[in-house]
Amino acid sequence: MSRKHPIISITGSSGAGTTSVKRTFEQIFHREKVNAVYIEGDAFHRYNRAEMRHKISRQAEIGNKHFSHFSPETNLFEELEAAFRDYGETGTATTRHYIHDDEEAARHGGVPGTFTSWTQLPPDSDLLMYEGLHGAVVTDKVNVAKYADLKIGVVPVINLEWIQKLHRDRSTRGYSTEAVTDTILRRMPDYIHYICPQFTETDINFQRVPIVDTSNPFIARWIPTPDESMIVIRFKNPRGIDFPYLLSMLPNSFMSRANSIVANGSKLDLAMQLILTPLIMQLIERKKGAK
């Protein structure tokens, strides 16, 4: 970790809500005049869209039914670790963009489903923010987690995560329920081995828990709303956290454990603003003190 060049990492699986959390951070950065640069997790996938489809098909033919975007085989973990390390040491790093759709293709001058060229992040930033699948990954070869100063996990309970993925992939990507189910099954071993362990590395986890029936996510007709959910906020190290203040600011919230707060799902943005703003400003003050 570097006092001069802090790194914030948002980690969650596909459909977990990390993009919404990133927007909350962007609001804080704008309000507090923090100049942030960004790394997107899918920029460090090993294969483009066409290559990945071919790899999945080829692996299935030879009996591997669990080839997924969650694994070391399909990601550039060493390069991601190097990007975190380089930013912490120098304040810049090499990254690229994955082009998702026609709008991004027009912006970046590429083809959907492909990557842009590798480029250096702009200099003179206040901090780096990562959002993706592997911001706290640790394997026998890499340790990305150790380079991040603040690690945030975004973790819906598994049935809710499946409902969110089913609805997103069917509505925006045109997939059938059967196709999305196959994807969930294919990813499950890598989810267990490479996604779940990251949430023991994170400093704070925000886990959304529905309070309506999600017992069969594959027939759910809508995603539970924030008002139909509770948020469990877990602090890895609760020392220094002003729990009485947070409980007073989050209506009807309570502590379920000595390091955990439970709040109404509609208060997620407020909870993040209250919790994360002082932590971000601590990083900025520490950065100024190190100069």
C-alpha positions as a printed Julia matrix, in Angstrom:
291×3 Matrix{Float64}:
   0.0     0.0     0.0
   1.11    3.54   -0.71
   0.35    6.68    1.25
   1.1     8.85   -1.78
  -1.03    6.9    -4.26
  -4.04    5.24   -2.55
  -6.12    2.52   -4.21
  -9.81    1.74   -3.62
 -11.12   -1.61   -4.86
 -14.8    -2.54   -5.35
 -15.24   -6.28   -5.76
 -18.35   -8.28   -6.6
 -19.5   -10.88   -9.09
 -21.43  -10.23  -12.3
 -24.79   -8.62  -11.55
 -23.97   -7.94   -7.91
 -24.4    -4.18   -8.14
 -20.78   -2.99   -8.21
 -21.6    -0.45  -10.94
 -24.18    1.24   -8.69
 -21.64    1.33   -5.87
 -19.11    2.87   -8.24
 -21.62    5.65   -9.01
 -21.9     6.41   -5.3
 -18.13    6.74   -5.11
 -18.2     9.06   -8.13
 -20.73   11.27   -6.32
 -18.45   11.44   -3.3
 -15.43   12.23   -5.5
 -17.35   15.02   -7.25
 -18.6    16.54   -3.99
 -15.23   16.34   -2.25
 -13.27   17.39   -5.36
 -11.25   14.16   -5.49
  -9.48   13.53   -8.81
  -9.82    9.77   -9.32
  -8.68    7.49  -12.15
 -10.32    4.16  -12.9
  -9.49    0.57  -13.77
 -12.28   -1.7   -15.0
 -12.05   -5.36  -14.07
 -13.14   -6.67  -17.46
 -10.21   -4.84  -19.07
  -8.08   -7.63  -17.6
 -10.0   -10.52  -19.11
  -7.66  -12.68  -21.16
  -9.98  -13.17  -24.15
 -12.31  -10.95  -26.15
 -15.97  -11.91  -26.62
 -15.51  -14.08  -29.71
 -12.41  -15.78  -28.32
 -14.17  -16.54  -25.03
 -17.15  -18.1   -26.77
 -14.79  -20.27  -28.79
 -12.83  -21.25  -25.67
 -16.02  -22.18  -23.79
 -17.19  -24.32  -26.7
 -13.81  -25.99  -27.08
 -13.49  -26.68  -23.34
 -16.98  -28.19  -23.28
 -16.02  -30.53  -26.13
 -13.13  -31.92  -24.09
 -15.26  -32.34  -20.97
 -14.61  -29.09  -19.05
 -18.08  -27.76  -18.24
 -16.8   -25.09  -15.84
 -14.71  -22.7   -17.95
 -15.65  -19.18  -16.82
 -14.65  -15.52  -16.55
 -14.0   -16.0   -12.83
 -10.85  -18.13  -13.14
  -7.1   -17.42  -13.46
  -7.12  -19.16  -16.85
  -9.37  -16.47  -18.32
  -7.93  -13.38  -16.64
  -4.65  -11.48  -16.58
  -4.14  -11.64  -12.81
  -0.42  -10.92  -13.02
  -1.03   -7.8   -15.11
  -3.77   -6.64  -12.73
  -1.45   -7.11   -9.76
   1.25   -5.18  -11.61
  -1.19   -2.33  -12.32
  -2.06   -2.03   -8.62
   1.61   -2.26   -7.61
   2.72    0.28  -10.22
   0.06    2.79   -9.26
   0.94    2.46   -5.58
   4.6     3.09   -6.37
   4.4     5.71   -9.14
   0.86    7.1    -9.34
   0.2     5.64  -12.77
  -0.35    2.23  -14.36
  -1.15    0.51  -17.64
  -4.73   -0.46  -18.42
  -7.25   -0.69  -21.27
 -11.03   -0.77  -21.85
 -13.33   -3.62  -22.78
 -15.88   -2.32  -25.3
 -19.31   -3.62  -24.28
 -21.7    -2.09  -26.83
 -22.14    0.28  -29.78
 -22.15    3.36  -27.54
 -18.76    2.47  -26.08
 -17.53    1.48  -29.54
 -18.28    5.0   -30.8
 -16.53    6.49  -27.8
 -13.39    4.36  -28.0
 -13.24    3.75  -31.74
 -13.42   -0.03  -31.64
 -15.74   -3.0   -32.07
 -18.1    -4.29  -29.35
 -16.67   -7.32  -27.62
 -13.02   -6.28  -28.11
 -10.38   -4.38  -26.14
  -8.79   -1.01  -26.74
  -5.01   -0.72  -26.81
  -3.08   -0.63  -23.52
  -2.48    2.93  -22.3
  -1.11    4.72  -19.24
  -3.49    6.22  -16.71
  -3.44   10.04  -16.56
  -0.82   11.42  -14.14
  -1.41   13.57  -11.04
  -4.52   11.77   -9.79
  -5.57   11.66   -6.13
  -6.4     7.97   -6.08
  -7.17    4.89   -8.19
 -10.51    3.11   -8.16
 -10.96   -0.48   -9.38
 -14.39   -2.0   -10.02
 -14.76   -5.6   -11.13
 -14.54   -9.28  -10.28
 -11.05   -9.57   -8.82
 -10.11   -6.49   -6.82
  -9.16   -8.57   -3.77
  -8.09  -11.82   -5.4
  -5.36  -13.92   -3.81
  -3.95  -17.06   -5.43
  -0.74  -19.06   -5.11
   0.79  -16.73   -7.73
  -0.67  -13.26   -7.11
  -1.94  -11.12   -4.26
  -3.94   -8.2    -5.61
  -5.6    -7.57   -2.24
  -2.44   -6.44   -0.48
  -2.02   -3.43   -2.79
  -5.47   -1.9    -2.14
  -5.88    0.58    0.72
  -9.68    0.27    0.95
 -11.45   -2.88   -0.26
 -15.26   -2.91   -0.62
 -17.24   -6.09   -1.23
 -20.67   -5.93   -2.88
 -22.4    -9.2    -2.11
 -26.07  -10.01   -2.7
 -27.19  -13.33   -1.25
 -26.91  -16.03   -3.87
 -30.59  -16.32   -4.89
 -30.85  -12.54   -5.28
 -27.66  -12.5    -7.32
 -29.11  -15.15   -9.62
 -32.38  -13.21  -10.0
 -30.47  -10.05  -10.91
 -28.35  -11.91  -13.45
 -31.37  -13.7   -14.98
 -33.27  -10.44  -15.43
 -30.29   -8.51  -16.79
 -29.17  -11.15  -19.28
 -32.68  -11.81  -20.54
 -33.65   -8.14  -20.88
 -30.42   -6.57  -22.15
 -28.68   -9.49  -23.85
 -31.63  -11.5   -25.14
 -30.59  -14.75  -23.45
 -33.08  -17.46  -22.53
 -33.56  -18.6   -18.94
 -31.96  -21.91  -19.9
 -28.87  -20.18  -21.32
 -28.41  -18.04  -18.2
 -28.89  -21.09  -15.98
 -26.16  -22.9   -17.93
 -23.86  -19.92  -17.37
 -24.55  -19.94  -13.62
 -23.84  -23.67  -13.41
 -20.67  -23.34  -15.49
 -19.32  -20.57  -13.24
 -20.15  -22.15   -9.89
 -16.8   -23.89   -9.12
 -14.83  -20.74   -9.98
 -17.32  -18.62   -8.02
 -16.62  -20.76   -4.95
 -12.84  -20.76   -5.39
 -12.09  -17.24   -6.68
 -15.02  -14.91   -5.9
 -16.23  -15.93   -2.41
 -12.73  -15.95   -0.78
 -12.25  -12.29   -1.72
 -14.94  -11.22    0.72
 -12.75  -12.28    3.64
 -10.08   -9.89    2.28
 -12.4    -6.88    1.95
 -12.5    -4.15    4.61
 -16.26   -3.53    4.32
 -18.96   -5.72    2.78
 -22.39   -4.5     1.73
 -24.67   -7.52    1.38
 -28.25   -7.13    0.17
 -30.69   -9.65    1.62
 -34.26   -9.84    0.24
 -37.12  -10.06    2.72
 -39.54  -11.49    0.16
 -39.66  -15.05   -1.15
 -36.78  -15.78   -3.55
 -36.81  -19.54   -3.02
 -36.96  -20.26   -6.77
 -34.97  -17.5    -8.49
 -35.47  -19.06  -11.91
 -39.18  -18.21  -12.03
 -39.04  -14.84  -10.24
 -40.85  -12.24  -12.33
 -39.13   -9.2   -10.84
 -36.1    -8.25   -8.81
 -36.82   -7.47   -5.14
 -36.83   -3.71   -4.67
 -34.61   -1.9    -2.13
 -37.64   -1.53    0.16
 -38.06   -5.31   -0.04
 -34.46   -5.82    1.1
 -32.17   -5.3     4.05
 -28.49   -4.38    3.87
 -25.96   -6.14    6.08
 -22.84   -3.99    6.45
 -19.85   -5.88    7.84
 -16.63   -4.17    8.95
 -13.52   -6.34    8.98
 -11.98   -4.08   11.63
 -14.69   -2.21   13.57
 -12.16   -0.2    15.58
 -12.73    3.52   15.04
 -16.18    3.1    13.45
 -18.76    5.39   15.1
 -21.59    2.88   15.36
 -23.9     5.06   17.53
 -23.69    7.82   14.9
 -24.43    5.43   12.02
 -27.39    3.9    13.91
 -28.79    7.37   14.59
 -28.48    8.37   10.91
 -29.92    5.16    9.42
 -33.58    4.86   10.47
 -34.58    1.5    12.04
 -31.05    0.13   11.72
 -29.55   -2.15   14.34
 -26.38   -4.08   15.11
 -26.58   -7.83   14.52
 -22.99   -8.46   15.61
 -20.21   -6.39   17.1
 -18.93   -5.59   13.6
 -22.19   -5.57   11.6
 -25.04   -3.12   11.01
 -28.37   -4.05    9.41
 -30.29   -1.28    7.61
 -33.2    -0.92    5.21
 -32.2    -1.6     1.61
 -33.46    1.8     0.5
 -30.77    3.41    2.68
 -27.82    1.78    0.89
 -26.69    4.99   -0.81
 -26.99    6.98    2.42
 -25.12    4.3     4.37
 -22.31    4.29    1.81
 -22.09    8.08    1.84
 -21.89    8.16    5.65
 -19.38    5.32    5.93
 -17.16    5.85    2.91
 -16.79    9.64    2.74
 -14.65    9.91    5.92
 -12.59    6.87    4.87
 -11.9     8.4     1.45
 -10.94   11.72    3.02
  -8.6     9.9     5.42
  -6.8     8.45    2.4
  -6.54   11.92    0.83
  -5.26   13.51    4.06
  -2.73   10.69    4.47
  -1.64   11.28    0.87
  -1.13   15.0     1.54
   0.82   14.24    4.7
   3.15   11.92    2.82
   4.21   14.54    0.29
